[in-house]
Amino acid sequence: MNLKRREFIRLGGITVAGSMVIPSLITSCKGIPVSDTAAGYMDHFEVTPEQLQKVLSTALEKGADYADLYFEHTVSNATSLQDKKVNSAYSDITFGVGIRVLKGDQTGFAYAENTSMDSMLRAARTAASIAESNSSWTAPAFLELMPRTLYNVGSSWEDVVIKDKIPFITSLNDKIFAGDKRVTKVNISLSDSTSYILFCNSEGIVSWDYRPLTYMMARTVMEENGRIENAMVSESFRKGFEFLSDDLVERLAGDAISKTSRLFLADKPKAGEMEVVMAAGSSGILLHEAMGHSFEADFNRKNTSIFSDKMGKKIAEDFVTVVDDGTLPGDRGALNIDDEGVATEKTVLVGNGVLTSYIHDRISAKFYNVKPTGNGRRQDFRNVPIPRMRSTYMENGPHKHDEIIASVRKGIYVEDFSNGQVNIGPGDFTFFVKFGYVIENGKLTKPIKDINIIGNGPQALADITMVADNMKIDYGTWTCGKDGQGVPVSMGLPTVKIKKLTVGGVNA
Amino acid sequence: MTTSEKYEIADLVIKHALKCGADEVAVAISDSASSQIEIREQKIDKLQESISNGLSLTLYVQKKYSSHSTNHLKKADLLKFVEGAVAATKYLSEDEFRYLPEADRYYKGGGEDLQTMDNSIAGLDPKQKIELARQAENEIFGSDDRIISITSSYFDSVSSDVFVTSNGFKGESDGSFAGLSASVSVKGATGRPQDYWGEYAIYFNDLIKSGIGKKALERTLKKLDPKKIASGKYPMIVDNLVMGNLLGPFISALYGSSMYQKNSFLTGKADTKVASEKLNITDDPLRPKGFGSRHFDAEGINAEQRAIIENGVLKNYFIGTYYGRKLKLPPTTIGPSNLVFKTGDKDQAGLLQSVKKGVFVTGFNGGNCNGATGDFSYGIEGFLVENGNLIHPVSEMNISGNMNTFWNTLAEVGNDPYRFGSFLTPTMLFDNMDFSGL
């Protein structure tokens, strides 16, 4: 019930703390193998082109400009390990159709949880009431927009039975326990989901998508002389069952051991403003919070973003180029089409230091008279699409990682994060550091952990003084929250130096 | 769906799951209807209505456990869903502690009406809702040149649930709320501060319907042109509206699941002093018109009032059935209902008055708490306070500390419990907080 426009990101599923009960076992209860055509998806949802046109025309009967229908059928599973045993599982089915009507930048929205004509027409009439006149609309013939295939699913999660997933989970548990004598607890969750999406709109576009999403996550607890430390590791992709491999298990086990054990040496740093070096990889959280949200065009259309009057202006050094990319194959943030039936693209937000594009959905693209960027996303059919990030990263720059560290006399180096947030209007953003180091005279010295860093977006962007050539995308399970809707994203960064941020910590 | 229709589906699902080989089953079925209207620039920006259903299913099959949810309630599909769920559960490992709660712990019915449901909300005229939202914006529309954007909003929701278990629990609950809010952005020299005000109530007639836009604007204008202050230790007053953010990690540490996962800095602290004696918290599920009121918890367990913290001493944890068995601790309830605080004598102004130089925290920005160690660090915004006066807004600062020592620095509790949620936090004053700024 909090209306503050505070956008956040967090690592992990919805239930990170405490129990890690999550899903894994149900297959599509529709049981119909969907053929990869619009007709196949219409069969899946038990609708015909004529019915879709009837629903669209009802949605427009009060004189709105545009309507779209978003059908979703998502099957999710999670399988969890606790006390060295795979002893709980969770599954979920989400099924329905969201009906949206636009009149200028006004939105009417309703949804139905079944696809009977009665239910769909009722929802269409509710959404239609955003407009107040009477009109008739002639349905154009549907034009099929064939999606690309950014997610090459080798074997579909729907064809995998739970017993084939279990060995990977127990193997990860065994490897973590074998890796360090101090390990006292391991919780693991393997999640997979499969979404069937059918989209059509009053412009006559019909499109569809088959979206896999999976992650494997482990929380490791170590104890030594009464001190308890814990760390979370995960990887997430839009992949099928081939996601699970011995390599994945090795990688996660290695990360779990190293990320947990190093915490025993770490402490809080001294509080105050200082130079901050962001390590390559998940430090992309900087872009997500300091600028990404503030570039979302809904905020700018309403003039509430601190970047609202910065389009076309120089906002960073020449070597700073930031993109939001929906086209990285298999990436957690990738989408063939966004949730408004627009093909995704690689959007340059900041090109050589100049603000070149906002992040658009249909409403904002129309308002700014630009092409939509394929960023209209929604948590599910129950929510309206809004401008959202996909995979946000910075392109390589001219400096070297070692050169950047060596240039800092007194500061910190940060490399592992759990969550972040931004306050759009003032531009203040934060991210929570799970691990890093103090830098003294060009060298990494004392390890640090569990501190919040806060800065101001436009200032921090202008304060990026060095960018290395080692860009890395982070494959963690990042979920971005906005207006109560969570969507999967990814992020990346080369090593970057920021002149000044405020670091939480202790005062002498 | 009517209540008897829900019970019918629940019975059908339970029977079918038992037939497929489950030993025990619990089913919850809920439906809700909500509406939301947003007004911007004197036009409807968004109009949304939702009606949804959901079923969740917990299965115990040969000492193996799983849980499931679906909103696809078509009978044939539902039965297939149950079959698949039971079959898949058999592949899991056994867990000797997974079985339904002992039936004598269940709520047996006959409790008083807790007044959590206003039946009039479902029948409200949409025009009246739109008018209320318009009025919230009109209070301030065009009233100040610095206003960039106002979004006002009316929303309401009604929901009803039934919960049935195969060992004899059968219960229903319902709830409603209505809310009216305004969010304002203004242009300052260094940024575009934004704030909001919202009123919420379970009963439409209890909802305060005017002054919302004005209050939102007033709160926002106060935040213009913030400055950081020097890093250091200062007294901290935390506004009752956001005090719940700092309470959250402390409450999480009281869960049996957190202790079992070694993610609680309060493990093993029963009957010891964990906070200043000014801290007194009672879990009170039976308050009339409480946002967290209930006769039974998510497991069907009979709701009882319990002291959680008494004069700073930890009296009770939140222990659900499963983790109670694993931890060999007596179960209480799986989570808090209404957390009620013993209030002090002073209002917020009185607390501010008692501070010579400190920070009045009115908002948090990100940050986190390590549940295992209690170490926390949060971004904050608020005001520099000197002798009770707000000198200037502050932002872009952090606080850091450890929950184990932090609660001992609680110096005073206000007399102003939060009105809009189940954690009824008053404004609180803490000594000696570590702030990082300039």
Boltz contact constraints between the chains, C-beta under 6 A:
constraints:
  - contact:
      token1: [A, 1]
      token2: [B, 179]
      max_distance: 6.0
  - contact:
      token1: [A, 1]
      token2: [B, 200]
      max_distance: 6.0
  - contact:
      token1: [A, 3]
      token2: [B, 181]
      max_distance: 6.0
  - contact:
      token1: [A, 3]
      token2: [B, 183]
      max_distance: 6.0
  - contact:
      token1: [A, 3]
      token2: [B, 196]
      max_distance: 6.0
  - contact:
      token1: [A, 4]
      token2: [B, 196]
      max_distance: 6.0
  - contact:
      token1: [A, 17]
      token2: [B, 371]
      max_distance: 6.0
  - contact:
      token1: [A, 18]
      token2: [B, 255]
      max_distance: 6.0
  - contact:
      token1: [A, 18]
      token2: [B, 257]
      max_distance: 6.0
  - contact:
      token1: [A, 18]
      token2: [B, 258]
      max_distance: 6.0
  - contact:
      token1: [A, 19]
      token2: [B, 257]
      max_distance: 6.0
  - contact:
      token1: [A, 25]
      token2: [B, 88]
      max_distance: 6.0
  - contact:
      token1: [A, 26]
      token2: [B, 84]
      max_distance: 6.0
  - contact:
      token1: [A, 29]
      token2: [B, 77]
      max_distance: 6.0
  - contact:
      token1: [A, 29]
      token2: [B, 80]
      max_distance: 6.0
  - contact:
      token1: [A, 29]
      token2: [B, 81]
      max_distance: 6.0
  - contact:
      token1: [A, 85]
      token2: [B, 93]
      max_distance: 6.0
  - contact:
      token1: [A, 86]
      token2: [B, 92]
      max_distance: 6.0
  - contact:
      token1: [A, 86]
      token2: [B, 93]
      max_distance: 6.0
  - contact:
      token1: [A, 87]
      token2: [B, 92]
      max_distance: 6.0
  - contact:
      token1: [A, 87]
      token2: [B, 93]
      max_distance: 6.0
  - contact:
      token1: [A, 87]
      token2: [B, 95]
      max_distance: 6.0
  - contact:
      token1: [A, 88]
      token2: [B, 65]
      max_distance: 6.0
  - contact:
      token1: [A, 89]
      token2: [B, 66]
      max_distance: 6.0
  - contact:
      token1: [A, 89]
      token2: [B, 92]
      max_distance: 6.0
  - contact:
      token1: [A, 90]
      token2: [B, 67]
      max_distance: 6.0
  - contact:
      token1: [A, 91]
      token2: [B, 68]
      max_distance: 6.0
  - contact:
      token1: [A, 92]
      token2: [B, 69]
      max_distance: 6.0
  - contact:
      token1: [A, 93]
      token2: [B, 70]
      max_distance: 6.0
  - contact:
      token1: [A, 93]
      token2: [B, 72]
      max_distance: 6.0
  - contact:
      token1: [A, 95]
      token2: [B, 72]
      max_distance: 6.0
  - contact:
      token1: [A, 106]
      token2: [B, 44]
      max_distance: 6.0
  - contact:
      token1: [A, 106]
      token2: [B, 45]
      max_distance: 6.0
  - contact:
      token1: [A, 107]
      token2: [B, 46]
      max_distance: 6.0
  - contact:
      token1: [A, 108]
      token2: [B, 47]
      max_distance: 6.0
  - contact:
      token1: [A, 109]
      token2: [B, 48]
      max_distance: 6.0
  - contact:
      token1: [A, 110]
      token2: [B, 49]
      max_distance: 6.0
  - contact:
      token1: [A, 113]
      token2: [B, 71]
      max_distance: 6.0
  - contact:
      token1: [A, 126]
      token2: [B, 49]
      max_distance: 6.0
  - contact:
      token1: [A, 130]
      token2: [B, 47]
      max_distance: 6.0
  - contact:
      token1: [A, 162]
      token2: [B, 88]
      max_distance: 6.0
  - contact:
      token1: [A, 162]
      token2: [B, 91]
      max_distance: 6.0
  - contact:
      token1: [A, 163]
      token2: [B, 91]
      max_distance: 6.0
  - contact:
      token1: [A, 185]
      token2: [B, 262]
      max_distance: 6.0
  - contact:
      token1: [A, 221]
      token2: [B, 262]
      max_distance: 6.0
  - contact:
      token1: [A, 228]
      token2: [B, 262]
      max_distance: 6.0
  - contact:
      token1: [A, 228]
      token2: [B, 372]
      max_distance: 6.0
  - contact:
      token1: [A, 230]
      token2: [B, 372]
      max_distance: 6.0
  - contact:
      token1: [A, 271]
      token2: [B, 231]
      max_distance: 6.0
  - contact:
      token1: [A, 271]
      token2: [B, 436]
      max_distance: 6.0
  - contact:
      token1: [A, 272]
      token2: [B, 231]
      max_distance: 6.0
  - contact:
      token1: [A, 272]
      token2: [B, 436]
      max_distance: 6.0
  - contact:
      token1: [A, 302]
      token2: [B, 149]
      max_distance: 6.0
  - contact:
      token1: [A, 303]
      token2: [B, 148]
      max_distance: 6.0
  - contact:
      token1: [A, 303]
      token2: [B, 149]
      max_distance: 6.0
  - contact:
      token1: [A, 304]
      token2: [B, 149]
      max_distance: 6.0
  - contact:
      token1: [A, 304]
      token2: [B, 185]
      max_distance: 6.0
  - contact:
      token1: [A, 304]
      token2: [B, 192]
      max_distance: 6.0
  - contact:
      token1: [A, 306]
      token2: [B, 191]
      max_distance: 6.0
  - contact:
      token1: [A, 306]
      token2: [B, 192]
      max_distance: 6.0
  - contact:
      token1: [A, 418]
      token2: [B, 368]
      max_distance: 6.0
  - contact:
      token1: [A, 419]
      token2: [B, 368]
      max_distance: 6.0
  - contact:
      token1: [A, 420]
      token2: [B, 366]
      max_distance: 6.0
  - contact:
      token1: [A, 421]
      token2: [B, 365]
      max_distance: 6.0
  - contact:
      token1: [A, 421]
      token2: [B, 366]
      max_distance: 6.0
  - contact:
      token1: [A, 423]
      token2: [B, 365]
      max_distance: 6.0
  - contact:
      token1: [A, 425]
      token2: [B, 185]
      max_distance: 6.0
  - contact:
      token1: [A, 425]
      token2: [B, 192]
      max_distance: 6.0
  - contact:
      token1: [A, 425]
      token2: [B, 193]
      max_distance: 6.0
  - contact:
      token1: [A, 425]
      token2: [B, 194]
      max_distance: 6.0
  - contact:
      token1: [A, 426]
      token2: [B, 191]
      max_distance: 6.0
  - contact:
      token1: [A, 426]
      token2: [B, 193]
      max_distance: 6.0
  - contact:
      token1: [A, 427]
      token2: [B, 191]
      max_distance: 6.0
  - contact:
      token1: [A, 428]
      token2: [B, 365]
      max_distance: 6.0
  - contact:
      token1: [A, 428]
      token2: [B, 395]
      max_distance: 6.0
  - contact:
      token1: [A, 428]
      token2: [B, 396]
      max_distance: 6.0
  - contact:
      token1: [A, 430]
      token2: [B, 365]
      max_distance: 6.0
  - contact:
      token1: [A, 430]
      token2: [B, 366]
      max_distance: 6.0
  - contact:
      token1: [A, 430]
      token2: [B, 379]
      max_distance: 6.0
  - contact:
      token1: [A, 432]
      token2: [B, 367]
      max_distance: 6.0
  - contact:
      token1: [A, 432]
      token2: [B, 368]
      max_distance: 6.0
  - contact:
      token1: [A, 450]
      token2: [B, 370]
      max_distance: 6.0
  - contact:
      token1: [A, 450]
      token2: [B, 375]
      max_distance: 6.0
  - contact:
      token1: [A, 451]
      token2: [B, 377]
      max_distance: 6.0
  - contact:
      token1: [A, 452]
      token2: [B, 367]
      max_distance: 6.0
  - contact:
      token1: [A, 452]
      token2: [B, 377]
      max_distance: 6.0
  - contact:
      token1: [A, 452]
      token2: [B, 378]
      max_distance: 6.0
  - contact:
      token1: [A, 452]
      token2: [B, 379]
      max_distance: 6.0
  - contact:
      token1: [A, 452]
      token2: [B, 398]
      max_distance: 6.0
  - contact:
      token1: [A, 454]
      token2: [B, 379]
      max_distance: 6.0
  - contact:
      token1: [A, 454]
      token2: [B, 396]
      max_distance: 6.0
  - contact:
      token1: [A, 454]
      token2: [B, 398]
      max_distance: 6.0
  - contact:
      token1: [A, 456]
      token2: [B, 396]
      max_distance: 6.0
  - contact:
      token1: [A, 502]
      token2: [B, 396]
      max_distance: 6.0
  - contact:
      token1: [A, 502]
      token2: [B, 436]
      max_distance: 6.0
  - contact:
      token1: [A, 504]
      token2: [B, 377]
      max_distance: 6.0
  - contact:
      token1: [A, 504]
      token2: [B, 398]
      max_distance: 6.0
  - contact:
      token1: [A, 504]
      token2: [B, 400]
      max_distance: 6.0
  - contact:
      token1: [A, 504]
      token2: [B, 436]
      max_distance: 6.0
  - contact:
      token1: [A, 505]
      token2: [B, 400]
      max_distance: 6.0
  - contact:
      token1: [A, 505]
      token2: [B, 436]
      max_distance: 6.0
  - contact:
      token1: [A, 506]
      token2: [B, 434]
      max_distance: 6.0
  - contact:
      token1: [A, 507]
      token2: [B, 231]
      max_distance: 6.0
  - contact:
      token1: [A, 507]
      token2: [B, 232]
      max_distance: 6.0
  - contact:
      token1: [A, 507]
      token2: [B, 233]
      max_distance: 6.0
  - contact:
      token1: [A, 507]
      token2: [B, 434]
      max_distance: 6.0
